[in-house]
Amino acid sequence: MIIVILILLGLSLGSFTNALVWRLHEQALLSKKKKGSKPQAENLSIVKGRSMCPHCHHELAAKDLIPVLSWIELRGKCRYCSKPISWQYPLVELLMALMFVLLYVFWPSHLWTTANIVDFIVWLGLLVGFMALTIYDIKWMELPDKIVFILLGVVIANTLLQSLLLGDGWETILGAFAGFLVLGGLFYALFQISGGKWIGGGDVKLGFVLGIAVGGPSASLLVLFLASILGLLGSLPLLIFSKGNLKSRIPFGPFLIVAAIIVQLFGASIIHWYKSKLLLTQ
């Protein structure tokens, strides 16, 4: 039953994520033009705006908004202007549902205490923000501050709440702060040294968020290590099969996010395995 609920919730929030990404980008374009009227701005509001076709901007009916099924029924085209609707929409909806289920299945502890339940729910919310950042970074090489700062507030609030629920005093807070300093601080140093050539400002802010989210210096270093490997593997096809070169820009945010999710689910086991191997070699 829980799996079914998570699938339905993931599909619905995947649809929301698609709309969120599109609206944020349209708002950014409207802001740059500085010619947008108030009605236009209101139509693009995350809270007040109604769902619309990204091409003709026709308001969508309820039958057009059923995750995945509406896209299949319409054969990937708008009901009103017949222009193609990107496969990104059903893909993100399906991925979000899959991620919700995987988060539950591989959650580090199924001892569902109050603290654990709250942490799990918070991570469901974080996945929505992470997916939005991933899409935005892949499509436009940016990590919007509006999403990053909301996530920063969420992870800080969750850290404080976990400290109270776990009753471990300052241990949880200090662990999160250490992660903040290690991952975010290292990225900030790289940004300053390179003048923004090695890493973008958005990645620095995301590093602060992820450092708090995974908590602790070991977990933060593991995120950096895994993200670097994933980034290298992701860049190889670009270098081999396209015109990319060592100076080509690639979005690093998605690799950081995937690494952080891996660490959240399997980080403790990976670190324990590494330490045990290290002790055996001594």
Secondary structure, DSSP 4 states (H G I P E B T S, - for coil): -HHHHHHHHHHHHHHHHHHHHHHHHHHHHHHHHT---HHHHHHT-TTTPPPB-TTT-PBPPGGG-STTHHHHHTTTB-TTT-PBPPTHHHHHHHHHHHHHHHHHHT-S-----HHHHHHHHHHHHHHHHHHHHHHHHHHHS---HHHHHHHHHHHHHHHHHHHHHHT-TTHHHHHHHHHIIIIIHHHHHHHHHHTTSSS-HHHHHHHHHHHHHH-SHHHHHHHHHHHHHHHHHHHHHHHHHSS--TT-----HHHHHHHHHHHHHHHHHHHHHHHHHHHHT-
